[in-house]
Amino acid sequence: MKLSIKARLIVAFAILIVLSGVIFYFGSSSSNRLNVRITSIININVQRIIYASKMAEDIQFITKREKDLILTKDRDLLDELAKDADSRVEDVSTRIDKLKEISDDAGIELIESFNLKWQDYLKSFNKIKKAAVIINTDSSNAAAFSAMLL
Protein backbone atom coordinates (compact mmCIF):
# COMPACT_ATOMS: atom_id res chain seq x y z
CA MET A 1 0.00 0.00 0.00
CA LYS A 2 1.38 3.31 -1.08
CA LEU A 3 0.98 6.34 1.10
CA SER A 4 0.84 9.78 -0.27
CA ILE A 5 3.49 12.32 0.64
CA LYS A 6 0.96 14.09 2.82
CA ALA A 7 0.23 10.87 4.76
CA ARG A 8 3.94 10.07 5.09
CA LEU A 9 4.66 13.52 6.48
CA ILE A 10 1.78 13.22 8.97
CA VAL A 11 3.01 9.80 10.14
CA ALA A 12 6.63 11.04 10.41
CA PHE A 13 5.62 14.10 12.47
CA ALA A 14 3.33 11.98 14.65
CA ILE A 15 6.20 9.59 15.34
CA LEU A 16 8.50 12.53 16.13
CA ILE A 17 5.91 14.02 18.50
CA VAL A 18 5.43 10.66 20.27
CA LEU A 19 9.22 10.17 20.54
CA SER A 20 9.61 13.72 21.90
CA GLY A 21 6.89 13.00 24.47
CA VAL A 22 8.57 9.76 25.54
CA ILE A 23 11.97 11.47 25.81
CA PHE A 24 10.43 14.34 27.80
CA TYR A 25 8.67 11.89 30.16
CA PHE A 26 11.82 9.88 30.88
CA GLY A 27 13.94 13.00 31.20
CA SER A 28 11.47 14.63 33.55
CA SER A 29 11.04 11.56 35.77
CA SER A 30 14.81 11.00 35.92
CA SER A 31 15.33 14.64 36.74
CA ASN A 32 12.76 14.47 39.56
CA ARG A 33 14.35 11.34 41.02
CA LEU A 34 17.78 12.94 40.80
CA ASN A 35 16.47 16.08 42.49
CA VAL A 36 14.94 14.07 45.35
CA ARG A 37 18.14 12.07 45.79
CA ILE A 38 20.41 15.14 45.74
CA THR A 39 18.14 16.94 48.19
CA SER A 40 18.20 14.03 50.65
CA ILE A 41 21.99 13.69 50.35
CA ILE A 42 22.48 17.40 50.92
CA ASN A 43 20.08 17.49 53.86
CA ILE A 44 21.73 14.52 55.57
CA ASN A 45 25.25 15.82 54.98
CA VAL A 46 24.29 19.30 56.15
CA GLN A 47 22.80 17.81 59.32
CA ARG A 48 25.99 15.86 59.93
CA ILE A 49 28.09 18.98 59.45
CA ILE A 50 25.85 21.00 61.77
CA TYR A 51 25.98 18.37 64.52
CA ALA A 52 29.75 17.96 64.18
CA SER A 53 30.40 21.69 64.25
CA LYS A 54 28.15 22.18 67.27
CA MET A 55 29.96 19.32 69.00
CA ALA A 56 33.29 20.99 68.27
CA GLU A 57 31.91 24.24 69.66
CA ASP A 58 30.65 22.45 72.79
CA ILE A 59 33.98 20.70 73.34
CA GLN A 60 35.84 23.98 72.99
CA PHE A 61 33.45 25.53 75.52
CA ILE A 62 33.97 22.64 77.95
CA THR A 63 37.76 22.85 77.74
CA LYS A 64 37.59 26.59 78.34
CA ARG A 65 35.38 26.00 81.38
CA GLU A 66 37.84 23.35 82.56
CA LYS A 67 40.62 25.92 82.62
CA ASP A 68 38.32 28.46 84.29
CA LEU A 69 37.47 25.92 86.98
CA ILE A 70 41.14 25.51 87.81
CA LEU A 71 41.85 29.23 87.94
CA THR A 72 38.77 30.37 89.88
CA LYS A 73 38.52 30.55 93.67
CA ASP A 74 34.98 32.00 93.95
CA ARG A 75 32.61 29.22 95.11
CA ASP A 76 29.50 30.62 93.35
CA LEU A 77 31.36 31.09 90.10
CA LEU A 78 32.78 27.56 90.37
CA ASP A 79 29.29 26.11 90.72
CA GLU A 80 28.06 28.12 87.75
CA LEU A 81 31.03 27.10 85.59
CA ALA A 82 30.54 23.43 86.50
CA LYS A 83 26.82 23.65 85.70
CA ASP A 84 27.55 25.27 82.31
CA ALA A 85 30.11 22.60 81.47
CA ASP A 86 27.79 19.79 82.55
CA SER A 87 24.99 21.08 80.32
CA ARG A 88 27.37 21.16 77.37
CA VAL A 89 28.52 17.61 78.16
CA GLU A 90 24.86 16.54 77.91
CA ASP A 91 24.56 18.43 74.61
CA VAL A 92 27.55 16.54 73.20
CA SER A 93 26.03 13.22 74.26
CA THR A 94 22.73 14.15 72.59
CA ARG A 95 24.49 15.18 69.39
CA ILE A 96 26.49 11.94 69.34
CA ASP A 97 23.22 9.99 69.45
CA LYS A 98 21.70 12.14 66.70
CA LEU A 99 24.78 11.68 64.54
CA LYS A 100 24.56 7.91 64.95
CA GLU A 101 20.96 8.02 63.69
CA ILE A 102 21.85 9.70 60.40
CA SER A 103 25.25 8.13 59.74
CA ASP A 104 26.22 5.24 57.54
CA ASP A 105 28.44 2.35 58.67
CA ALA A 106 31.71 4.21 58.15
CA GLY A 107 30.34 7.22 60.02
CA ILE A 108 29.18 5.07 62.91
CA GLU A 109 32.69 3.61 63.23
CA LEU A 110 34.14 7.12 63.42
CA ILE A 111 31.53 8.16 65.97
CA GLU A 112 32.25 5.10 68.12
CA SER A 113 35.97 5.83 67.98
CA PHE A 114 35.31 9.44 68.98
CA ASN A 115 32.93 8.34 71.73
CA LEU A 116 35.61 6.13 73.32
CA LYS A 117 38.04 9.04 73.38
CA TRP A 118 35.28 11.33 74.64
CA GLN A 119 34.54 8.99 77.55
CA ASP A 120 38.25 8.95 78.44
CA TYR A 121 38.28 12.74 78.38
CA LEU A 122 35.16 12.89 80.56
CA LYS A 123 36.88 10.75 83.21
CA SER A 124 39.73 13.25 83.36
CA PHE A 125 37.35 16.19 83.23
CA ASN A 126 35.32 14.85 86.14
CA LYS A 127 38.49 14.42 88.20
CA ILE A 128 39.49 17.99 87.41
CA LYS A 129 36.00 19.26 88.18
CA LYS A 130 35.93 17.40 91.48
CA ALA A 131 39.34 18.74 92.48
CA ALA A 132 38.44 22.29 91.45
CA VAL A 133 34.82 22.53 92.64
CA ILE A 134 34.46 20.18 95.59
CA ILE A 135 37.92 20.26 97.15
CA ASN A 136 38.94 23.76 95.93
CA THR A 137 42.33 24.18 97.56
CA ASP A 138 45.59 25.31 96.08
CA SER A 139 46.94 21.77 96.10
CA SER A 140 43.78 20.39 94.47
CA ASN A 141 43.95 23.07 91.79
CA ALA A 142 47.59 22.16 91.17
CA ALA A 143 46.54 18.51 90.89
CA ALA A 144 43.73 19.48 88.51
CA PHE A 145 46.18 21.48 86.44
CA SER A 146 48.61 18.57 86.22
CA ALA A 147 45.73 16.23 85.29
CA MET A 148 44.76 18.67 82.55
CA LEU A 149 48.25 18.44 81.06
CA LEU A 150 47.97 14.66 80.67
Secondary structure, 3 states (H helix, E strand, C coil): CCCCHHHHHHHHHHHHHHHHHHHHHHHHHHHHHHHHHHHHHHHHHHHHHHHHHHHHHHHHHHHHHHHHHHHCCCHHHHHHHHHHHHHHHHHHHHHHHHHHHHCCHHHHHHHHHHHHHHHHHHHHHHHHHHHHHHHCCHHHHHHHHHHHHC
